[in-house]
Amino acid sequence: MRDSAGQTRQFGPAAQSLFRSGLCIRIVLALHDRPVPLPELTRRIAGTTSGSIHRSLKRLASNGLVEEEEGIYRLSNAGMILVRRLVPLIRTFRDPAHPAESPMDLSHRYHEYESGMNALLLSGHAVTILCALRKETLSRDALRDLTGARSTTMRTRIRLLSEAGYLREDASGFALTPHGEEVAEQVHIFLMTMALVTRQKEFWNDHYIEMLPDSAVDTFYLLFDADVDLDTPESIATTITNYFRLVATAHQIYGISEWTATELSEKYTNRVLAGIVLDLIVTKDILCSMFGEPSIGIIRNYNCHPNFRLRVTNIKFWCGMTIADSFFAIKFYSKDGVSHTNARLKASGSEEVIKWGMELFEYFNARSKPLEDYLEEYPDILPSNAVHPDA
C-alpha cells in the first residue's frame, strides 16, 4: 500500500470532489437499499428538487458510480463498493459512533455530519496528518515534512484536529486519541477504496460480483495494488505461458477452479506428483464434467495423494481464482452472469491482495465438502455413465 501522503495527493481530489456535494452523498446513500426512479428519489431526499437531483445523478453517472436503465437509477458496482465504506466513515464522525444508523438514516441526517466531516476531508493536509498518525507518533517537524505545509497552515490543521478530539500532544509528539484512531482508520480505508474505484472502475462495473460475501466486498480496498490484465489476441499466449510457469514453480496452490481446462489439469497434476499442496474447490457442475475422460484419470490421484484436496460446493461462485505462493489472480463472469470477459485482476508479491484472496477461498472452503463426503451425501449427482474414481 502506498504512503498516506502519496495516497492523499493522488486520490484525495476524487474524494474531495465527492464530499463537496452533500446532495451527491445523500443520493448514493439513498440508493444503497434499492434502485428507484427519479420521482421516488426526489421524495426520499427532502428539501430538494428533481432538477437538482437529476444534475447530481448525471455527475455521479459520469464518474461511474450510478447507472440508469429505463428511468430507474441504481448504484453501479463501483458505487456500491464506495458506499459500503462511506457508511462506516460517516458513522464514525459521531462520538460515540452509532453503528445501527442505516444508510437512509444517514441520508436524512447528513446535515448533522456534513460540516465537521468537510472541515477534515476537504483538507489534504489534515487527512495526511490523520492517516500518518495511524501507526506512529510523529513530531511537528516530521508532520510538516510529510505534508509540505507551511508553519501557519500546520498550526491551523493541528488545531482543527485537536479541537475535534482526534489529536493529542505529549512529550514524544503528536498521537491520535481513541476516537481519532477510529476516524483515521475509516478515512484511510475510504481513501483506499476511492483509489480502487478510480483505478479499476470499469473492471468492477463490467463484472458480476453479487455472489461475493460482505466480508470480501467490504475489504475490496485491499485489492488496490492488483492490476487489471486484459487478454488480447497478441497477449493471450504469453499470459497462458506465464500462468503455467507460476503453477510449475509454486510450492502450494489454492484455487476456485474451472477444472475443465485440460492443459491446466495436466499442469496441476504434475505439481501434485511433485508433492506440493493443491487445494481446489469446484461446483457440482464442474464435478460432473470431471467424471469422464480425460479428467477421471486426474481425479483418481485424489485417493493416491493426500496433498491433492478436492472439495465441492453447491454455491455458484461465478469466478475462478488462483493463489500460488505470492501470486494471485481472479477472473469474474461478465454482468450477465453467463459469459466470461477477457479481464482479470492479478498481483505478485502483495501481502494485502494475497490476504484478501485467501479469506475469500476460506469462505467458499467452509461452504464446501471433501469429495468423498459430497458423493456420499449426493449419491445421484453424477450422470449414469460417469466413471467412478475408484474404478
GUTORVO-374092 format. One record per residue (C-alpha): x, y, z. Coordinates in steps of 0.1 Angstrom, whole numbers, padded with zeros to 4 digits, always signed. Layout:
! residues N
XYZ ...
//
This chain:
! residues 391
+0000+0000+0000 +0012+0035-0007 +0022+0060+0019 -0005+0083+0033 +0009+0115+0017 +0011+0098-0017 -0025+0085-0014 -0038+0119-0005 -0021+0137-0033 -0031+0111-0059 -0066+0102-0049 -0077+0128-0024 -0090+0151-0050 -0115+0125-0062 -0128+0120-0026 -0129+0158-0020 -0149+0163-0052 -0175+0138-0039 -0177+0154-0004 -0181+0189-0019 -0216+0179-0029 -0237+0170+0000 -0265+0161-0024 -0243+0136-0042 -0236+0119-0008 -0273+0119+0001 -0282+0103-0033 -0257+0075-0031 -0268+0068+0005 -0305+0068-0006 -0297+0044-0035 -0279+0019-0011 -0310-0002-0004 -0326-0005-0039 -0329+0011-0073 -0356+0038-0076 -0370+0062-0103 -0363+0099-0101 -0397+0109-0086 -0393+0084-0057 -0357+0095-0052 -0369+0131-0050 -0394+0122-0024 -0368+0103-0004 -0344+0132-0002 -0363+0160+0014 -0357+0197+0006 -0345+0191-0030 -0359+0193-0065 -0360+0167-0092 -0339+0191-0113 -0310+0193-0088 -0312+0156-0082 -0311+0149-0119 -0280+0171-0123 -0262+0153-0095 -0272+0119-0109 -0256+0128-0142 -0225+0138-0124 -0224+0105-0104 -0231+0086-0136 -0202+0103-0154 -0179+0091-0126 -0192+0056-0129 -0210+0054-0096 -0246+0054-0107 -0263+0036-0136 -0297+0043-0152 -0319+0020-0172 -0355+0028-0184 -0357+0056-0158 -0346+0035-0129 -0314+0047-0111 -0291+0023-0092 -0257+0022-0078 -0231+0007-0101 -0208-0019-0087 -0182+0008-0082 -0208+0030-0065 -0219+0001-0042 -0183-0006-0033 -0177+0030-0024 -0209+0034-0004 -0201+0003+0017 -0171+0022+0030 -0189+0056+0030 -0214+0044+0056 -0190+0035+0084 -0169+0066+0076 -0199+0089+0082 -0209+0069+0113 -0175+0073+0129 -0178+0111+0130 -0202+0107+0158 -0187+0101+0193 -0197+0075+0202 -0204+0061+0168 -0239+0048+0160 -0234+0016+0141 -0272+0010+0139 -0279+0040+0117 -0289+0029+0083 -0277+0045+0050 -0312+0060+0047 -0310+0074+0082 -0276+0089+0073 -0291+0104+0041 -0318+0121+0061 -0294+0134+0088 -0264+0141+0067 -0265+0178+0075 -0256+0168+0111 -0223+0154+0099 -0215+0175+0069 -0198+0205+0085 -0175+0185+0107 -0166+0160+0080 -0159+0185+0053 -0136+0206+0076 -0114+0175+0078 -0120+0157+0045 -0116+0187+0023 -0082+0195+0038 -0055+0173+0022 -0030+0183+0049 -0055+0173+0077 -0062+0139+0060 -0025+0133+0055 -0018+0140+0092 -0046+0118+0104 -0035+0088+0082 +0002+0093+0090 -0005+0090+0127 -0024+0057+0124 +0007+0037+0132 +0031+0060+0149 +0037+0092+0170 +0053+0120+0150 +0068+0154+0159 +0056+0187+0145 +0086+0188+0122 +0080+0153+0109 +0044+0162+0101 +0055+0194+0084 +0080+0175+0062 +0054+0149+0054 +0027+0173+0043 +0049+0200+0029 +0027+0226+0047 +0039+0259+0059 +0041+0265+0097 +0009+0286+0098 -0010+0260+0078 +0003+0233+0101 -0008+0251+0132 -0043+0256+0118 -0046+0219+0108 -0033+0206+0141 -0057+0229+0160 -0086+0216+0138 -0078+0180+0146 -0072+0187+0183 -0104+0207+0188 -0123+0179+0170 -0109+0155+0196 -0088+0134+0172 -0053+0146+0182 -0033+0148+0214 +0002+0160+0221 +0027+0148+0246 +0065+0149+0251 +0071+0124+0223 +0050+0143+0197 +0015+0141+0183 -0007+0110+0185 -0043+0100+0179 -0069+0098+0206 -0090+0066+0207 -0117+0084+0187 -0091+0098+0164 -0079+0063+0157 -0114+0052+0147 -0118+0082+0124 -0083+0078+0109 -0088+0041+0101 -0121+0048+0083 -0106+0078+0064 -0077+0056+0054 -0100+0028+0042 -0123+0051+0024 -0093+0068+0006 -0080+0034-0005 -0115+0024-0017 -0117+0057-0036 -0083+0048-0051 -0096+0013-0061 -0127+0028-0077 -0107+0054-0095 -0082+0029-0109 -0104-0001-0115 -0139+0014-0121 -0145-0002-0155 -0134-0036-0142 -0158-0038-0113 -0187-0022-0133 -0183-0048-0161 -0185-0079-0139 -0209-0099-0118 -0199-0097-0081 -0233-0102-0063 -0223-0137-0051 -0193-0124-0031 -0197-0123+0007 -0200-0090+0026 -0165-0096+0041 -0150-0096+0006 -0169-0065-0007 -0161-0046+0025 -0123-0052+0020 -0121-0046-0017 -0097-0018-0009 -0070-0044-0002 -0070-0051-0040 -0058-0016-0047 -0023-0029-0057 -0037-0055-0081 -0035-0048-0118 -0063-0053-0144 -0049-0076-0170 -0066-0079-0204 -0063-0108-0228 -0058-0098-0264 -0051-0119-0294 -0015-0107-0291 -0011-0113-0254 -0031-0145-0246 -0003-0169-0255 +0021-0150-0232 -0005-0148-0204 -0010-0186-0205 +0027-0193-0206 +0034-0171-0177 +0005-0186-0157 +0017-0222-0164 +0052-0211-0153 +0039-0198-0120 +0020-0230-0115 +0051-0250-0123 +0072-0233-0097 +0046-0229-0069 +0050-0247-0036 +0013-0245-0028 -0018-0237-0048 -0053-0228-0036 -0079-0224-0062 -0115-0219-0071 -0112-0238-0103 -0128-0244-0137 -0111-0278-0140 -0125-0285-0174 -0094-0268-0190 -0074-0299-0198 -0040-0283-0201 -0044-0267-0167 -0055-0300-0152 -0023-0316-0165 -0002-0288-0151 -0018-0292-0117 -0013-0329-0118 +0024-0325-0124 +0026-0303-0093 +0007-0328-0072 +0030-0356-0083 +0059-0333-0072 +0044-0332-0037 +0030-0297-0034 -0003-0289-0017 -0031-0283-0041 -0065-0273-0026 -0092-0269-0052 -0129-0260-0048 -0153-0268-0077 -0190-0266-0082 -0212-0296-0087 -0215-0288-0124 -0177-0289-0128 -0176-0320-0107 -0199-0338-0131 -0177-0329-0161 -0147-0342-0143 -0160-0378-0141 -0153-0385-0177 -0122-0387-0199 -0097-0373-0197 -0103-0357-0162 -0112-0390-0145 -0076-0401-0146 -0066-0370-0127 -0094-0375-0101 -0081-0409-0093 -0050-0392-0080 -0072-0379-0052 -0071-0413-0034 -0033-0417-0040 -0020-0382-0030 -0033-0366+0002 -0017-0333-0008 -0044-0331-0035 -0075-0319-0017 -0106-0316-0038 -0138-0301-0023 -0172-0295-0039 -0197-0267-0032 -0233-0262-0042 -0227-0224-0043 -0223-0209-0077 -0194-0186-0074 -0192-0171-0109 -0154-0167-0107 -0121-0185-0110 -0093-0178-0086 -0057-0190-0081 -0034-0182-0052 +0001-0197-0056 +0027-0186-0031 +0029-0148-0037 +0008-0149-0069 -0029-0140-0071 -0053-0139-0100 -0091-0138-0101 -0115-0137-0131 -0152-0130-0129 -0181-0136-0151 -0195-0106-0170 -0225-0088-0156 -0249-0111-0174 -0237-0139-0151 -0233-0162-0181 -0203-0152-0203 -0167-0146-0195 -0147-0114-0201 -0111-0111-0211 -0102-0092-0179 -0087-0104-0147 -0072-0089-0116 -0037-0102-0108 -0009-0093-0084 +0025-0107-0074 +0041-0102-0040 +0013-0081-0025 +0005-0093+0010 -0027-0074+0011 -0040-0089-0021 -0030-0125-0011 -0047-0120+0023 -0079-0110+0005 -0078-0140-0018 -0071-0164+0010 -0100-0151+0030 -0123-0155+0000 -0110-0190-0005 -0117-0199+0031 -0152-0185+0028 -0160-0210+0000 -0139-0237+0016 -0161-0235+0047 -0192-0240+0025 -0178-0270+0006 -0173-0307+0014 -0145-0331+0006 -0152-0352-0025 -0159-0384-0006 -0184-0367+0018 -0201-0349-0011 -0206-0381-0031 -0219-0398+0000 -0244-0370+0006 -0254-0367-0031 -0251-0403-0045 -0272-0394-0075 -0253-0363-0085 -0232-0380-0112 -0246-0389-0146 -0253-0426-0151 -0224-0430-0175 -0199-0414-0152 -0167-0433-0143 -0162-0437-0105 -0127-0426-0094 -0121-0460-0077 -0129-0479-0109 
//
